[in-house]
Amino acid sequence: MKRLILWDIDGTLIRTSGTGRKALEVAAAEIAQLADVPHVDMSGKTDPQILRDIFTAADIAAEHIDTMLPDAMSAAEKALAAAEDELRAGGYVIPGIRETLERLHATDGVRQALLTGNLTPNAALKVGAFGLTEFFDIEVGAYGTDHADRLELVPIALERVARLRGEHYAGDEVWVIGDTPNDLACARAGGVKCLIVGDLSREASDAADAAYDELTDVDAVCQLLTS
């Protein structure tokens, strides 16, 4: 048995109580000199996509957005790093997650990595802030830094684990675990399985390979992922 388990972060592993949103909004305001940052839906999106959505909602021309995005991404990394204490104080690990990660980490043949819209440094900072780093092979994950389109992230992770670890996985040996319809779409685009966590629509839950309201039944979750 071998498994590659690709975890989303926000809303799946942890909740940040708004700190992650604030960092992106601070970055956007700084780079675009915005007095008021438009509120945009961030759920399931990559950080570059979120920043682009903010700039678009602020009526910034597309050609200017393309020029501003690299600086905005760097500013977002700095903003979250500056807010790490706030993140740790206000955020938390979702119930059942630490126990599930520990069990899978101790299971032969299982490699856990991150597949997230977060920029790479921000993803590492978020899992590190809550003591989760040891469970993940950070190098073989896929991040918003790699591509603004979440649908492109599974192939990136599969290429990295093959190149860096010499491991090749069939589609039914890979799970994406996330909490939004975009996580499901990402898994389907990459030809791998999907476990949806949280209170999504019946349609989204039924379309996934499995769905749980939460991952507190560690035995059942680990049996599902490794059987």
C-alpha positions as CSV (number, residue, x, y, z in Angstrom):
1,M,0.0,0.0,0.0
2,K,1.2,3.5,-0.8
3,R,-0.7,6.8,-0.6
4,L,0.0,10.4,-1.3
5,I,-2.4,12.6,0.7
6,L,-2.5,16.2,-0.3
7,W,-4.0,18.5,2.3
8,D,-5.6,21.9,1.9
9,I,-4.8,24.3,4.8
10,D,-7.4,26.9,5.5
11,G,-10.7,25.5,6.7
12,T,-9.3,21.9,6.5
13,L,-6.4,21.8,8.8
14,I,-6.7,25.1,10.7
15,R,-8.8,28.2,11.1
16,T,-7.0,31.6,11.1
17,S,-9.8,33.8,12.5
18,G,-9.3,36.3,9.7
19,T,-5.6,36.7,9.9
20,G,-5.0,35.2,6.5
21,R,-7.5,37.4,4.8
22,K,-6.1,40.5,6.6
23,A,-2.6,39.8,5.3
24,L,-3.8,39.6,1.7
25,E,-5.9,42.8,2.1
26,V,-2.9,44.6,3.7
27,A,-0.7,43.6,0.8
28,A,-3.2,44.7,-1.8
29,A,-3.7,48.0,-0.1
30,E,0.0,48.7,0.1
31,I,0.8,47.8,-3.5
32,A,-2.2,49.5,-5.1
33,Q,-2.4,52.4,-2.7
34,L,-6.0,51.5,-1.8
35,A,-7.8,53.5,0.9
36,D,-10.6,50.9,1.0
37,V,-10.0,47.3,0.0
38,P,-13.0,45.7,-1.8
39,H,-14.3,42.6,0.0
40,V,-14.0,39.5,-2.2
41,D,-14.7,35.8,-1.8
42,M,-11.5,34.0,-0.9
43,S,-12.8,30.5,-0.4
44,G,-11.0,27.8,-2.3
45,K,-8.9,30.3,-4.3
46,T,-5.2,30.7,-4.7
47,D,-3.6,33.8,-3.2
48,P,-2.6,35.2,-6.6
49,Q,-6.2,34.7,-7.8
50,I,-7.5,36.5,-4.6
51,L,-5.1,39.4,-5.1
52,R,-6.2,39.7,-8.8
53,D,-9.8,39.7,-7.7
54,I,-9.2,42.5,-5.2
55,F,-7.5,44.6,-7.8
56,T,-10.2,43.9,-10.4
57,A,-12.9,44.9,-7.9
58,A,-10.9,48.1,-7.3
59,D,-11.2,48.9,-11.0
60,I,-7.5,48.5,-11.7
61,A,-6.7,47.9,-15.4
62,A,-5.7,44.3,-16.2
63,E,-2.3,45.3,-17.6
64,H,-1.5,47.1,-14.4
65,I,-2.6,44.1,-12.3
66,D,-0.2,41.8,-14.2
67,T,2.6,44.2,-13.3
68,M,1.6,44.6,-9.6
69,L,1.0,40.9,-8.8
70,P,4.6,39.9,-8.1
71,D,5.1,42.8,-5.6
72,A,1.7,42.0,-4.1
73,M,2.6,38.4,-3.5
74,S,5.8,39.4,-1.8
75,A,3.9,41.9,0.3
76,A,1.5,39.2,1.3
77,E,4.3,37.0,2.5
78,K,5.7,39.9,4.6
79,A,2.3,40.8,6.0
80,L,1.6,37.3,7.2
81,A,5.0,36.9,8.7
82,A,4.5,40.1,10.7
83,A,1.1,38.7,11.9
84,E,2.4,35.3,13.0
85,D,1.8,36.0,16.7
86,E,-1.7,37.2,15.9
87,L,-2.3,34.1,13.8
88,R,-1.2,31.8,16.6
89,A,-3.3,33.6,19.2
90,G,-6.5,33.8,17.2
91,G,-6.3,30.6,15.1
92,Y,-6.6,26.9,16.0
93,V,-6.2,23.4,14.6
94,I,-9.5,21.9,13.7
95,P,-10.7,19.1,15.9
96,G,-9.5,15.6,14.8
97,I,-6.8,16.9,12.5
98,R,-3.7,16.5,14.7
99,E,-4.8,12.9,15.7
100,T,-5.4,12.1,12.0
101,L,-2.1,13.5,10.9
102,E,-0.3,11.6,13.6
103,R,-1.9,8.3,12.7
104,L,-1.2,8.7,9.0
105,H,2.4,9.9,9.6
106,A,3.0,6.6,11.5
107,T,1.5,4.5,8.7
108,D,4.0,2.8,6.4
109,G,3.6,3.8,2.7
110,V,1.8,7.1,3.4
111,R,3.3,10.4,2.4
112,Q,1.5,13.6,3.4
113,A,2.0,16.9,1.6
114,L,0.2,20.2,1.1
115,L,-1.9,21.3,-1.8
116,T,-3.1,24.8,-1.1
117,G,-3.8,28.1,-2.7
118,N,-1.5,29.7,-0.1
119,L,1.8,31.1,-1.3
120,T,4.6,28.7,-0.4
121,P,6.1,30.7,2.5
122,N,2.6,31.4,3.9
123,A,1.7,27.7,3.8
124,A,4.8,26.8,5.7
125,L,4.2,29.5,8.2
126,K,0.6,28.5,8.9
127,V,1.4,24.8,9.5
128,G,4.5,25.8,11.5
129,A,2.5,28.2,13.7
130,F,0.4,25.3,15.0
131,G,3.2,22.7,15.3
132,L,2.1,20.6,12.2
133,T,5.2,20.9,10.0
134,E,6.6,17.5,11.0
135,F,3.7,15.7,9.3
136,F,4.2,17.1,5.8
137,D,6.8,16.8,3.1
138,I,6.7,20.5,2.3
139,E,9.0,20.2,-0.7
140,V,6.7,18.0,-2.8
141,G,3.5,20.0,-2.1
142,A,1.9,22.4,-4.6
143,Y,1.1,26.0,-3.8
144,G,-0.4,29.2,-5.1
145,T,3.1,30.4,-5.8
146,D,3.3,27.6,-8.4
147,H,0.2,28.5,-10.3
148,A,-2.7,30.9,-9.9
149,D,-5.2,28.2,-11.2
150,R,-5.9,25.6,-8.5
151,L,-6.8,23.1,-11.2
152,E,-3.1,22.9,-12.2
153,L,-1.8,22.0,-8.7
154,V,-2.2,18.2,-8.6
155,P,0.0,17.6,-11.6
156,I,2.7,19.8,-10.0
157,A,2.6,17.8,-6.8
158,L,2.8,14.5,-8.7
159,E,5.7,15.7,-10.8
160,R,7.6,16.9,-7.7
161,V,7.1,13.7,-5.7
162,A,8.3,11.7,-8.7
163,R,11.4,13.9,-9.3
164,L,12.4,14.5,-5.7
165,R,11.3,11.2,-4.0
166,G,11.3,8.8,-6.9
167,E,7.7,7.9,-6.2
168,H,5.0,7.4,-8.8
169,Y,1.3,7.2,-7.8
170,A,-1.8,6.0,-9.7
171,G,-4.8,8.2,-9.5
172,D,-6.5,6.0,-6.9
173,E,-3.5,6.2,-4.7
174,V,-3.8,9.9,-4.3
175,W,-6.3,11.8,-2.1
176,V,-6.9,15.6,-2.1
177,I,-8.5,16.6,1.2
178,G,-10.3,20.0,1.3
179,D,-13.3,21.9,2.4
180,T,-14.5,23.7,-0.8
181,P,-15.9,22.8,-4.2
182,N,-12.7,24.1,-5.7
183,D,-10.8,21.3,-3.8
184,L,-13.1,18.8,-5.5
185,A,-12.6,20.4,-8.9
186,C,-8.8,20.3,-8.4
187,A,-8.9,16.6,-7.6
188,R,-11.0,15.8,-10.5
189,A,-8.8,17.9,-12.9
190,G,-5.8,15.9,-11.6
191,G,-7.5,12.5,-11.9
192,V,-7.2,11.7,-8.2
193,K,-9.6,11.0,-5.3
194,C,-11.2,13.6,-3.1
195,L,-12.3,13.7,0.6
196,I,-14.5,16.7,1.3
197,V,-14.6,18.0,4.9
198,G,-17.2,20.3,6.3
199,D,-20.8,21.4,5.6
200,L,-20.9,21.7,1.9
201,S,-24.0,21.3,-0.4
202,R,-25.4,17.8,-0.9
203,E,-24.4,18.0,-4.5
204,A,-20.7,18.7,-3.7
205,S,-20.6,16.1,-1.0
206,D,-22.1,13.4,-3.2
207,A,-19.7,14.3,-6.1
208,A,-16.7,13.6,-3.9
209,D,-15.3,10.1,-3.2
210,A,-16.1,10.7,0.5
211,A,-17.4,13.4,2.7
212,Y,-17.2,14.0,6.5
213,D,-18.6,16.9,8.5
214,E,-15.3,16.7,10.5
215,L,-12.4,14.3,10.9
216,T,-12.9,13.4,14.6
217,D,-13.5,9.7,13.8
218,V,-9.8,9.0,13.3
219,D,-10.2,5.3,12.8
220,A,-12.8,5.7,10.1
221,V,-10.9,8.4,8.3
222,C,-7.6,6.6,8.2
223,Q,-9.3,3.4,7.2
224,L,-10.9,5.2,4.3
225,L,-7.6,6.8,3.1
226,T,-5.5,3.7,3.4
227,S,-7.8,0.8,2.5
